[in-house]
Amino acid sequence: MGTVQCDETYVGPRKPRYAGTSKRGPWHQQDSFILFCAAERQGQIRRRVVSDVTGATLKAAIREEVDSRARIVR
């Protein structure tokens, strides 16, 4: 309920700090996953792993995690 802020991020091993300093390693994106979060301004947080960052996937995640009466902030 109320105002909800939604965002997504990649979670997993980091890339090397400087490009070209090391070979391909465990930081490759295959080892990462995408986490979607919906945070209510009054405190409650909903989170879930999503398969990709397309509009359809994120829209479905928002519809499942956020009450239809909530106001979503861009």
N, CA, C and O of each residue as an XYZ file, in Angstrom:
296
protein
N       0.844     -1.188      0.000
C       0.000      0.000      0.000
C       0.881      1.239      0.000
O       2.089      1.145      0.217
N       0.291      2.385     -0.239
C       1.043      3.632     -0.215
C       1.905      3.803     -1.442
O       1.563      3.319     -2.521
N       3.028      4.494     -1.281
C       3.960      4.727     -2.373
C       5.014      3.625     -2.383
O       5.600      3.307     -1.348
N       5.251      3.047     -3.554
C       6.183      1.931     -3.691
C       7.237      2.287     -4.736
O       6.914      2.784     -5.815
N       8.492      2.028     -4.403
C       9.585      2.225     -5.347
C      10.090      0.863     -5.789
O      10.319     -0.014     -4.955
N      10.270      0.672     -7.102
C      10.703     -0.610     -7.656
C      12.043     -0.430     -8.368
O      12.294      0.602     -8.990
N      12.890     -1.440     -8.268
C      14.186     -1.391     -8.938
C      14.702     -2.812     -9.113
O      14.230     -3.742     -8.459
N      15.676     -2.968    -10.003
C      16.309     -4.261    -10.206
C      17.815     -4.055    -10.244
O      18.301     -2.968    -10.556
N      18.553     -5.130     -9.918
C      20.012     -5.074     -9.922
C      20.577     -6.462    -10.158
O      19.918     -7.467     -9.888
N      21.809     -6.512    -10.668
C      22.522     -7.770    -10.808
C      23.240     -8.056     -9.503
O      23.859     -7.158     -8.932
N      23.170     -9.291     -9.018
C      23.840     -9.698     -7.789
C      24.753    -10.869     -8.119
O      24.337    -11.834     -8.759
N      25.984    -10.776     -7.682
C      26.938    -11.845     -7.928
C      28.353    -11.318     -7.857
O      28.576    -10.179     -7.447
N      29.316    -12.141     -8.253
C      30.715    -11.718     -8.201
C      30.948    -10.469     -9.037
O      30.313    -10.272    -10.073
N      31.871     -9.625     -8.572
C      32.166     -8.378     -9.264
C      33.129     -8.592    -10.422
O      33.895     -9.555    -10.446
N      33.074     -7.672    -11.382
C      34.045     -7.663    -12.469
C      35.353     -7.096    -11.929
O      35.352     -6.423    -10.898
N      36.479     -7.357    -12.614
C      37.731     -6.755    -12.159
C      37.650     -5.230    -12.230
O      36.933     -4.685    -13.069
N      38.369     -4.554    -11.367
C      38.293     -3.105    -11.277
C      38.750     -2.410    -12.557
O      38.138     -1.424    -12.967
N      39.801     -2.897    -13.190
C      40.326     -2.274    -14.400
C      40.186     -3.241    -15.568
O      40.565     -4.408    -15.467
N      39.646     -2.755    -16.659
C      39.447     -3.597    -17.835
C      40.792     -4.104    -18.351
O      41.767     -3.354    -18.409
N      40.836     -5.361    -18.718
C      42.036     -5.945    -19.283
C      43.078     -6.384    -18.270
O      44.156     -6.825    -18.667
N      42.799     -6.280    -16.979
C      43.801     -6.653    -15.973
C      43.788     -8.137    -15.650
O      44.760     -8.652    -15.096
N      42.733     -8.822    -15.977
C      42.738    -10.265    -15.755
C      41.852    -10.935    -16.792
O      41.028    -10.299    -17.448
N      42.050    -12.232    -16.915
C      41.284    -12.983    -17.900
C      39.879    -13.253    -17.383
O      39.555    -12.997    -16.223
N      39.067    -13.773    -18.276
C      37.695    -14.102    -17.911
C      37.697    -15.032    -16.703
O      38.414    -16.032    -16.684
N      36.911    -14.706    -15.719
C      36.922    -15.491    -14.492
C      35.538    -15.658    -13.916
O      34.554    -15.593    -14.653
N      35.435    -15.872    -12.610
C      34.156    -16.178    -11.977
C      33.194    -14.999    -11.920
O      32.044    -15.170    -11.515
N      33.634    -13.804    -12.316
C      32.756    -12.634    -12.282
C      31.867    -12.568    -13.511
O      31.060    -11.647    -13.637
N      31.999    -13.520    -14.412
C      31.209    -13.485    -15.642
C      29.729    -13.449    -15.310
O      29.305    -14.009    -14.299
N      28.945    -12.800    -16.145
C      27.527    -12.551    -15.868
C      26.712    -13.835    -15.666
O      25.638    -13.787    -15.066
N      27.197    -14.965    -16.150
C      26.477    -16.221    -15.928
C      26.381    -16.550    -14.445
O      25.455    -17.238    -14.016
N      27.336    -16.058    -13.662
C      27.339    -16.326    -12.230
C      26.451    -15.354    -11.469
O      26.259    -15.509    -10.263
N      25.910    -14.359    -12.153
C      25.068    -13.348    -11.518
C      23.600    -13.719    -11.679
O      23.241    -14.550    -12.513
N      22.761    -13.089    -10.867
C      21.327    -13.211    -11.064
C      20.702    -11.840    -10.891
O      21.312    -10.939    -10.315
N      19.487    -11.685    -11.389
C      18.808    -10.395    -11.357
C      17.817    -10.397    -10.203
O      16.965    -11.280    -10.103
N      17.935     -9.410     -9.341
C      17.064     -9.279     -8.183
C      16.144     -8.082     -8.375
O      16.610     -6.969     -8.617
N      14.844     -8.307     -8.268
C      13.834     -7.252     -8.352
C      13.357     -6.938     -6.938
O      13.053     -7.851     -6.170
N      13.290     -5.661     -6.592
C      12.831     -5.246     -5.267
C      11.725     -4.212     -5.396
O      11.766     -3.347     -6.271
N      10.749     -4.310     -4.527
C       9.689     -3.312     -4.402
C       9.672     -2.873     -2.947
O       9.401     -3.679     -2.057
N       9.960     -1.597     -2.699
C      10.068     -1.084     -1.328
C       8.956     -0.093     -1.047
O       8.793      0.898     -1.758
N       8.201     -0.372     -0.013
C       7.142      0.527      0.438
C       7.786      1.625      1.279
O       8.666      1.342      2.092
N       7.368      2.847      1.097
C       7.987      3.948      1.836
C       7.814      3.812      3.338
O       8.629      4.345      4.091
N       6.789      3.123      3.798
C       6.584      2.959      5.228
C       7.336      1.761      5.778
O       7.226      1.477      6.971
N       8.100      1.043      4.954
C       8.967      0.039      5.515
C       8.988     -1.353      4.935
O      10.040     -1.988      5.008
N       7.931     -1.883      4.367
C       7.949     -3.273      3.922
C       8.668     -3.397      2.577
O       8.503     -2.555      1.695
N       9.473     -4.467      2.431
C      10.223     -4.703      1.197
C       9.849     -6.081      0.659
O       9.788     -7.060      1.403
N       9.600     -6.136     -0.648
C       9.343     -7.405     -1.334
C      10.461     -7.586     -2.349
O      10.848     -6.632     -3.024
N      10.977     -8.794     -2.461
C      12.043     -9.042     -3.415
C      11.877    -10.419     -4.025
O      11.290    -11.321     -3.428
N      12.413    -10.559     -5.242
C      12.361    -11.837     -5.937
C      13.387    -11.855     -7.059
O      13.780    -10.804     -7.566
N      13.810    -13.021     -7.436
C      14.732    -13.191     -8.554
C      13.898    -13.265     -9.825
O      12.895    -13.975     -9.878
N      14.323    -12.518    -10.860
C      13.638    -12.546    -12.151
C      14.598    -13.085    -13.207
O      15.816    -13.035    -13.036
N      14.036    -13.599    -14.298
C      14.851    -14.240    -15.327
C      15.561    -13.250    -16.233
O      16.673    -13.523    -16.687
N      14.946    -12.110    -16.507
C      15.566    -11.103    -17.362
C      15.005     -9.725    -17.028
O      14.128     -9.595    -16.174
N      15.512     -8.704    -17.701
C      15.114     -7.327    -17.387
C      14.329     -6.745    -18.561
O      14.637     -5.658    -19.051
N      13.320     -7.475    -19.001
C      12.456     -6.954    -20.057
C      11.243     -6.281    -19.412
O      10.923     -6.537    -18.251
N      10.588     -5.436    -20.166
C       9.409     -4.751    -19.648
C       8.324     -5.717    -19.204
O       7.675     -5.499    -18.181
N       8.123     -6.784    -19.968
C       7.071     -7.753    -19.634
C       7.379     -8.471    -18.318
O       6.485     -8.664    -17.493
N       8.633     -8.865    -18.118
C       9.020     -9.564    -16.895
C       8.875     -8.656    -15.678
O       8.343     -9.069    -14.647
N       9.349     -7.416    -15.802
C       9.263     -6.486    -14.673
C       7.823     -6.095    -14.375
O       7.448     -5.943    -13.213
N       7.013     -5.931    -15.421
C       5.596     -5.596    -15.218
C       4.885     -6.731    -14.477
O       4.074     -6.482    -13.585
N       5.192     -7.972    -14.849
C       4.585     -9.123    -14.167
C       5.026     -9.178    -12.706
O       4.218     -9.474    -11.826
N       6.301     -8.895    -12.442
C       6.804     -8.906    -11.069
C       6.122     -7.818    -10.239
O       5.771     -8.045     -9.082
N       5.936     -6.643    -10.829
C       5.260     -5.558    -10.121
C       3.819     -5.940     -9.806
O       3.346     -5.709     -8.693
N       3.127     -6.516    -10.763
C       1.726     -6.905    -10.537
C       1.595     -7.958     -9.440
O       0.617     -7.956     -8.693
N       2.574     -8.856     -9.338
C       2.513     -9.903     -8.319
C       2.901     -9.396     -6.932
O       2.323     -9.828     -5.935
N       3.862     -8.496     -6.856
C       4.414     -8.080     -5.566
C       3.773     -6.831     -4.972
O       3.855     -6.610     -3.764
N       3.133     -6.007     -5.812
C       2.629     -4.720     -5.352
C       1.094     -4.709     -5.407
O       0.504     -5.160     -6.388
N       0.472     -4.206     -4.381
C      -0.974     -4.082     -4.326
C      -1.444     -3.177     -5.461
O      -0.798     -2.175     -5.769
N      -2.546     -3.522     -6.071
C      -3.048     -2.743     -7.214
C      -3.440     -1.319     -6.803
O      -3.534     -0.446     -7.666
N      -3.669     -1.064     -5.517
C      -4.032      0.276     -5.050
C      -2.805      1.147     -4.774
O      -2.951      2.337     -4.496
N      -1.603      0.579     -4.844
C      -0.388      1.316     -4.529
C      -0.046      2.300     -5.654
O      -0.417      2.097     -6.811
N       0.659      3.354     -5.293
C       1.139      4.329     -6.264
C       2.607      4.009     -6.530
O       3.409      4.000     -5.597
N       2.975      3.746     -7.789
C       4.335      3.384     -8.139
C       5.066      4.613     -8.631
O       4.602      5.297     -9.544
N       6.221      4.899     -8.021
C       7.014      6.075     -8.348
C       8.013      5.711     -9.440
O       8.639      4.653     -9.371
N       8.174      6.572    -10.452
C       9.142      6.312    -11.512
C      10.502      6.736    -11.110
O      11.448      6.591    -11.884
